[in-house]
Structures are given as structure tokens and as C-alpha cells.
Amino acid sequence: MADLRELYQEVILEHSKAPRNYRELKAADHKAEGFNPLCGDRFTVFLEMDGESIKDIGFQGSGCAISKASASMMTQSLKGKTRNEAKELFERFHQTVTGHAQHQDSLGKLTVFAGVSEFPSRVKCATLAWHTLQAALDGKQEAISTE
Amino acid sequence: MKALIHETVAGFDIQKVRADFPILQEKANGHPLVYLDNAATSQKPRAVIDAIVRYYEQSNANIHRGVHYLSQKATDEFENARKAVQQFLHAARPSEIIFVRSATEGINLVAQTYGRAHVGAGDEIVITAMEHHSNIVPWQLLCDEKKAKLRVAPINDKGELVLEEFERLLNPRTKIVAVGHISNALGTINPLEKIIALAHAKNIPVLVDGAQAAPRVPVNVQELDCDFYVFSGHKAYGPTGIGILYGKLALLEAMPPYQGGGDMISSVTFEKTIYNKVPHKFEAGTPDMSGAVGLHAAIDYLNNLGLENITEYEHELLTYATEKVSAIPGVRLVGTAKEKAGVLSFVIEGVHPHDIGTILDQEGIAIRTGHHCAQPVMERFGIDATARASFGLYNTKEEIDELVKGIKKVQEVFG
């Protein structure tokens, strides 16, 4: 049986209650909206780029503990990263939450989301902010959807 | 849960009833299954499962066209199921009962046949703010095609239809009123008699979406005087893939067909096709025979328990659950109509419904979380989603106690 505490780790609960970088960036040059129509989760991710690097990042929206904590910790881990590093990190994050990770240690703090892989119905919650980030980096205009 | 009290409530023996549903013996995540997602779909009694098996083992053949023994037997069983539905809804004639896939298909059928024939540019269709998407989108499609307008009657903070506002929306351009009998997201029972009387006073036909009502309350379409009534087999303890559209005979006869194909014709040439009479005009192609037979068994099962008994028992469950759940600090009920059935929608302060669902699931408790295919209802209450426990005839007060414990566990995790 999957362990609830593996999913709702302290750090996840803490981020869901007090999300970091939870703000609209006035200077954003990239932004995208992401939506999970199954549960109504909705986030906007704002990016301020400096060439290929993410100079600043913020998000706003509403969602479950997993999606909100994931968005919060994503913003923390991406500041100063390049576009390619961000995409590569998403790739590894996705592998971790779907249970296909090769080297979990390379994820750093984001490793706390490994418990999500035991709860397949929650994978989309964990990846919503990341999909939205990708859309923002790619300059997508339409809101992206998990479905 | 270990010591379920053996009690006879509201005219039936709940332990005997529970034993009729094989799936209730299953475990979920290591716990006895507490199935509180009946508004999404109900579980099936052994009698329904057996009827479907028996149909395939002893009766299966294509209907309405063979001269052989089995074809006649299958046809008889299919048509007997129609008669059982007729009696279940208290319709005047079996020919007023159309077999469709689901309540959704029934609404689409009416929108695409009656609707396309009667709704034109500038006309209006009136629904309510508590409808399921299945009673919104088919009308939007029709309005888009015909340049007609969808008007929405508002609901109050308890989740009740504001009847005066509804009445104000009715005018000579209103061509159809479509309204749910019981709201799937809020549990509100709509005052159908008043709604139908108001609409009929202006010669507007009324379609009733009975998906939540058919398994919960006795339905008498003649007394209601509704023009169309739809429900789904799978929410009424029957199989998936079968649903019912009731329509008044005169309306059905005047409506153009829905889909074309076999069985819905009386003669075909390349120049002209003569359509079959109702109900067959609306049943193109080989129908879901085993589904009809399974639905018949479900109706027999409900009749044996007695719809009045079921209504009373579920009302008792809902009253108990309302009391217990609303007493938990930090929990708020969404949908507190005076007339309510079957559904307890709630939110917990500081916890997203999706997280509630996952934590309850770990305790073996199945509830629905999300917008319940009623996004406008969520918007009306200024929320994204709710957690929804919905009750069936086999649920017990002990299971509600488990739900209450589960909610407290959720609050602990998020404490």
C-alpha cells in the first residue's frame, strides 16, 4: 500500500501553505496559463529572461497541495538556470514522478516528489506547473491543458 | 465497520441488501470498500449481473428481424424491458420509451431532433444554473447552429432555483425548458411541478434530466406532465451503455429521426425511405439488448425494495451525514437546499478537494472530487471544486462514520 506520508511530505505541505515566488512579475517577458480540467487546478507562470537565462520567475493560481508545492519548488529551483537546463530538469522531474527515474539524487530538493509515483492519479498535479513553464518558454499563446 | 449493526431500516434489511452487491465485499487499499460515489455510478446487484450473463447464455440473437426461436426470445426480453421501464416511469405507453446509450444521449437526441425542428434564429432555450454539462452543452450546440440563445435561470446561495427569475425568463421566444430533477453537484431536488406548470402555461415543452433522480425517488411522468424525461441505467443499479428517453407520443411521432440505419425504417429505396413508427424510429442499428435486460433486472430490484423505502432510507442517511459532517470544524457544505437528496458536497478549509480525495482513498473511502461536470455551479459558489460523497441504497450510517473519521484524518495530515 502506498504511504500517504511519502506523498504529503512535510516540505510539500509547507510549500503548499506558504508558496514561494507566488506573485505576478511586472517585468515578465514570457508567461503562460496551465489548466487541469479534471480538477480545476489553474496556474499562470511568469518568466523574466536574460538572454537564455531565467532571471526571475513567479507563479499565481489555485490548486491542490501537490500542484501548488510543485509550482513553488519549481520556481525556487529554476532561478538562474538556462532555458535548456530548465527543460532538462523537467525531463528528470517527470521521470521521477512517473517512477522512471535513473538517478534520483540529481533532482536535489525536488526528490521529495518521488512519492507521487505511487499515486498515478496525482502525476498531473505534480507536473502542471512544469508543463505551464514549458509553454511559457516556448512562447505558447493559448492556455495549455493536461487533458 | 467490523461490527455493522444489523438493522432493518425503512422497510428493508440493509445487511441483506449489501450481500446482494458482490463488489461491496472488495477491499480498497487494504480497507473495506466504503463506496460513496453513487452519483457518478452505482454498483450492481447480483441479479443484474446474472441477468446479463443469462441473456448471453440463453437468449442472445438479433432482435426484430429473425424468424427463429432465439430472435423471438431476445426480442421478447428486449420489449419486456421496455415495458418494465414504462411502468417504472409510469408512462402511458411502451412506445414512449426509447432505448439510448445514456441520459446524455437522450438529451442530445431531443436537441438534435425536436430542437432542430423547432428552434430558430433568435429563439431561446432555458436551463438552470445547476445543470450537469450534459444538460448544457447539447443546447449550446443547438444554439450555435440556429443562432438561438441559451438563458440560464439563477440559483440562490443554498443551491435552490430562484423560481421567480426562472418565470421571468419564459417568453414567446422560449422553445424548450431543460432542467435537472436532482442536481448531481448539490443534491437539490427541483420543484418540477411548479417549473412544468409555469412552462406549460406558455406552451413551452419541458425536458427533465432524471439521471440522479431515477434511482432515488419514484418518478411519474404522467403526473409530472413533463414532455421528455431521461435517465441512465448505470446510475440506477443497472449496466453502463443503456439509457432511457421518455417522450410524449405526439411529440415523438412528430419529431424527425435521430440516426439512420437498420430497425428505424419500414422501407428503403434509393429514392425514398419510410421511417418506422416510434419507438423504433429512434433506435437505429442493433441496440444494447443485454443492457436493456440488465436494466430490467435493476428495475425489478428497485421495485422489490420499493422506491419509497429507498427514498426514505437515503433521506435518513443524508440527514445523518449532514449533521455529522457539518459539525466538523473547518468543514463547509456546498448545497444546502431544503429539498435535497443523495449528495453531500463539501469543502475543508485550507485543503484542496483533490487532496481530500487521495487521503480518503487511502482509507478505502471512494468519493468524487472536482467540479462534477458542473463547472458553472462551482463558479456560482466561487470555488474550483468540491469533495462529494453521494449515497446509494446500500450505504450505512457506519460508513458515514468512516467518512467523518477520514475527514478528520485529512485535517490531521494538513494540520
Boltz contact constraints between the chains, C-beta under 6 A:
constraints:
  - contact:
      token1: [A, 1]
      token2: [B, 29]
      max_distance: 6.0
  - contact:
      token1: [A, 1]
      token2: [B, 30]
      max_distance: 6.0
  - contact:
      token1: [A, 4]
      token2: [B, 362]
      max_distance: 6.0
  - contact:
      token1: [A, 8]
      token2: [B, 413]
      max_distance: 6.0
  - contact:
      token1: [A, 39]
      token2: [B, 354]
      max_distance: 6.0
  - contact:
      token1: [A, 39]
      token2: [B, 370]
      max_distance: 6.0
  - contact:
      token1: [A, 39]
      token2: [B, 385]
      max_distance: 6.0
  - contact:
      token1: [A, 40]
      token2: [B, 371]
      max_distance: 6.0
  - contact:
      token1: [A, 40]
      token2: [B, 384]
      max_distance: 6.0
  - contact:
      token1: [A, 40]
      token2: [B, 385]
      max_distance: 6.0
  - contact:
      token1: [A, 62]
      token2: [B, 384]
      max_distance: 6.0
  - contact:
      token1: [A, 64]
      token2: [B, 352]
      max_distance: 6.0
  - contact:
      token1: [A, 64]
      token2: [B, 354]
      max_distance: 6.0
  - contact:
      token1: [A, 64]
      token2: [B, 355]
      max_distance: 6.0
  - contact:
      token1: [A, 65]
      token2: [B, 355]
      max_distance: 6.0
